[in-house]
């Protein structure tokens, strides 16, 4: 594994997620409207282009060899998981709409929450943060990852999808992260080619689980979601929130074994307005920094544009740079320490050799 890699410079959006296929030897970069595939030696293998929606976080599924990513079309109230057969991505400039490699599955649960008329005025206000519409402040989806059902560290691997959440500081019902879990075993029957002219609505009718994590306010929710099988925990990288009553950490964690418990979604009024709505709540991991006022735990560490666990406590962490028309990304191999101040440290060549055995990769 390389200690670092550059994901190229593109006329695109900024990097939004990375995924690593160690067995195949590839790294994938989502630049929102462009997908780049590199090998571990840093050679560009192929690119996928040709959509106007927002491709977000990525997750590689070793069970089927496919890449999964969040894909938003807010104007159409359409939210998809892009299912990409990356084994066939072997050239530059593949058009998604003209290729069988690119399929999409619609998530009706997300669309319902996003388009909810919460202020009761009989109309939906659209892609606007400064409105009481959008249940839980839902702005769509971003983070995606594969891992076990919440409350377990074993069993079947489910696809977990994290909501984007508007950061409106004037409302109280947007202080939870919302996580959906799906069993994708039968998703082949839902997958359809990408059609922006006629967005389809084929997808699972229901979720296999809907969970809430109270983190306090963030700006657009969980940008990067990752499950680390070594530590048996989930990581959530976010853009910093702006409510002064919260610590506004950048990184949160949930133990895989933490059992969801039904309880109050503090700040989310119930149907009659006399109490709080109920939901399945996951507790934050009990390490990292601790805010004395709220009890919230987390880290002030940037993990919002790419976080990919690769085993043995090692991660690739992405950093974005460049301006309009010249977006680029760099990933660095880092080791998780859990330290409240410095939870990740760069891996040296000697440490890599000791951890992983001999390597000829630069």
N, C-alpha and C positions, 0 to 999 in steps of 0.2 A: 504494500500500500504506500502511495506517495505521502510524504509529510505535508505537502501542499500541492495545490493545482489551481490554475486559472481557467475559468469557464468561457473565455473568449470575450470579445467586445461586440455589442450588437445594437442595432437601431431598434430598440424594443423597450418594454417596461423593465423595471429593476428586477433583479433576481428575487423570487418569491418562495423557492423551495429547492432542495436537492435530495436526491436518492442515490443509493449506492448498491450495486449488485456485485458483491465481492467474488462470488463463484464465477459469474460471467466475465467479470473484469471491466465494469463500466460505471461511469458516473453520469447522472442526468441532472440537468439544470432547467428549472422553469423560469423563464423571463416574461411571464404573464401572457405574451402573445407569440412566444417562440420557445420551443423545446430543443435543447442541445444535448447531444450524446457524445461523450468522450470515453476513450479507454483509460486505463490506469496509468498509462505512459504519457497521457496528456494529448493524444492525437484526436482530432475531431473526426467522429465517425459519421454523424448525420444530424440533420435538423428537421424539425417538423414545424410548419408555419400555416397561416391561412385562416385564422379565426379572429373575431373581434371581441370575444368575451375575455374574461379574466381567468387565466390558468394560475392556480395558486400553489399550495404545498403539494409535495409528491410523496408517494410511498411505493416501494417495489415489493411485489408479492412473490416470494420464491416458489410458492406452491404452484403457480401457473405461469411464471416468467413474465408477467405483465406489469406495467406501470399504471398506477392510479393517481389521479390528481383532481382537485376541486376546480370546477369551471362554472363561472357565473355569467348570467345574462339578466341583469336586474331590470332592464326596461321591459323584458318579456316575462318577468317573474318566473324565470326558469333557472334551476340550479341543478347541476349535473356532477356526477363523477365521470371524468374522462377515463376510459379504459384503453390503454395503448399497448399494442402488441409490438414492443420495442425490439424484439428479435429481428424483425424485418426492416428496422430503421437503419439503413446502411448507405444513405447518400444525403447530400445537402439539398435542402429546399423541397422536401416532400410536402405536398399540399394536403392538409388534414381532411378537407371536404371531398377530396378526390381519391382518398386512400382507404382501403379496408382496415388499415392499421388502427384507425382512430374511431372508437365507438363511445357512446355516451349513455348513461343511465340517470334518469330523472329522480330527484328526491322530493316527493310531494310534501313531506313533513316540513322541510325547510321553506318551501314556497308558501305554505299556509301561515307559518309564523312570520315570515317576512312581510306578507301582504295583509296581515291582520289589521282591521280597522279598530284600533284600540280606543280612539277618542269618540267613537260612536257617531261621527258626523255623516256617515253614509258614503264616504269616499276614501280611497286609499291615496296617501300623499306622495307615494313614490320614493325614489332614492334620495331621501332627505333626512338628515340626522335630527334637525330641530323640529320634531313632530312627536306627538304621543303615539303615533302608529308604530307598527313593528312589535310584535309580542317579544318580550325580554330584550327589546332593543335590537332584534335580529337584523343584521345587514347582509346576510347570505352565509357563505361557508368559506373557510380558509384551510385550517389544519386538517391533515389526514394521516392515519397511521394504522398499521396492523398490530394486533395484540390480543390477549385473552379477554374474556368477558370481565367487566369490572367486578371486583371482589374475589378474583381468582388469579393465580399465576401460572395455571396450566389449562389444558383443554383446547378446543378449536380456536383458531385465530379469526377474529372478526375485524371488519373494517370500521374504524372509528373516525367520525367526521365532526369537526368543531365548528360552531357558528362563528361568523363575524358578528361583532356587536358594536353598534354605534356608541361613541363616547360622549353623548350628550350629558353634561354635568348637571342639568336641571331636573333629571328624572332619577327615580330610585330603583326602577325595575331592571336596570342594565348592569347590575353588579355581580352577576354570575356568568361563568362560562357554561355553555350548553354543549353537551357531547352526545352524539347519536351513535349507536352501534348497530351494524348490519351483518348478518350472515350472507355472504355473497355466493354461496354454493350454486344457487339457481339464477344468478344474474345474467347468464347467457341468453335467457329468454327475454330479458328486458333491454339488452344492449341494442342501440340503433346507431346508424351513421350520423355524423354531425350534419345538421341542416339548419343554417341560420335563417333561411327564408321561412321555414315552417318548423319552429321548435317543437319537438315531440314531448310527450308527458309519460313515456313508458318507464316504469320503475316500480320498486316495491311499494305496496299499498300501506305498509306499516313498518315501524322501526322494531328492532329486536331489543332495544333499550334506549331510554332517554334519561340523561343524568345532568346534574348541576354541580358546579364547584364555585363556591363563593370566594372570589379573589379580590373583590372591589373592582372599581371601574377600570376599564382598559380602553384603548383606542383601536376599535375594529377587532376585538376579540383575539382568539388564539390564531396567530399567524402560522406558527409551526408547531405541530404535534408529533411526538416521537415516543415509541415504546422501547425501553432498553431491557432486553431479556436477561442481561447480566445482573443489574440491580433490581430487576423486577419492579420497575416503576415507570410511570408515564411522566413526560415532560411537556410543558406548555410554554412556548416563547411568544411574548406579546409585545405590541407597541405600548409604550407607557401611558397610563391613564392620567387624568387631570383633576380628579376630585381631591381636594386637600384633606379630606377626612380619612383617606386611605394611604398606605405606604407607596402604592404605585410601583410595585416590583416589576421587573422585566421577564422573570422566569419563575415558573411555579412547578411543583411536582405533586403527584398522587401515587401512593403505593398501590401496586396491583392487587394486593391482598386486602386493601381497605374495603370493607363491605358497605355498599350503598345503603342508606337508611332514609326512610320517608320522613320528611320534616318540613318546616317552614322555609319557603323561599323569601327570605327577609327583603322587603322592599317591593315585592310583587303582590299587589292586592288580589284577594280572591274574588269570586263572582259577585258576592253581595257587598264587597267593600268593607267588611267588618274585621277582616283578619288577613293573613298571608296565604297565598296559594301554596299547595303542597307539591312536593316533587322528591325524586330520589337524589339524595345529596351525597357527594363524595368529599371526604375531608382532605385537606392539604397535608402533605408529608410534614412530619414534625422535625425538620431541620432547616438549615439556612438562617437567614435573618428573621427576627421576630419583631413585629410591631406591637408595642405594649398597649396601645389604645384599642386595637381591633383583634389582636391575637393572630393576625394573618402571617404566614410564613412564605419566604421566597428569596430570590437573589436579584441583585442589580447587575445582570449580565446579559449582553445582547445575544439573543438566540431566535430572532424574529424573521430571518430570511433564509435559513437553512440549518437544520439540525438533524444529523443522520447517525444513529448508533451503529457501530460496526463490530460489536462484541468486545469482551475482555475489558470493559470499562472505557473503551475508546469511542470517540465520536469525530465526525467531520462537522465543523462549525463554519458557516459561511459568513462572509462580509461583502456588502455591496459597495460599489463606488462608480464614479462616472456620472456624466450629465446626460441631457437629452441627446439621443442619437448615438451615444457611446456608453451604454450600460455594460458593466462587467461585474464579475464575481470571483472571489478567491475563497477556497476552502482550506482549512488547516486541520491536521490531525491533532486532536487534543484528548487529554485524559481527565476523567471526572474525579474530582477530589472531594466534593461536597462541602468544602470550606465555605463559611458564610460570606466571606469577602471575595474569594477567588475560586469558584467552583470548578473551573476548567484551567488546565495548564497545557502548554504546547508539549507534544511528544518529541523527544530528541531521536536522532538516528540510532544511538546506542540503546535507548529504551525500546524503540521499535524492534530492534534486532532481538533483544531479550524477551520481549512479549510475544513476538510473532515468528521468530526464527529468521534464518537468512533471507535477505531480500536484495534483488538487483534493481529495484525500482528507485529512481532518483528521489 
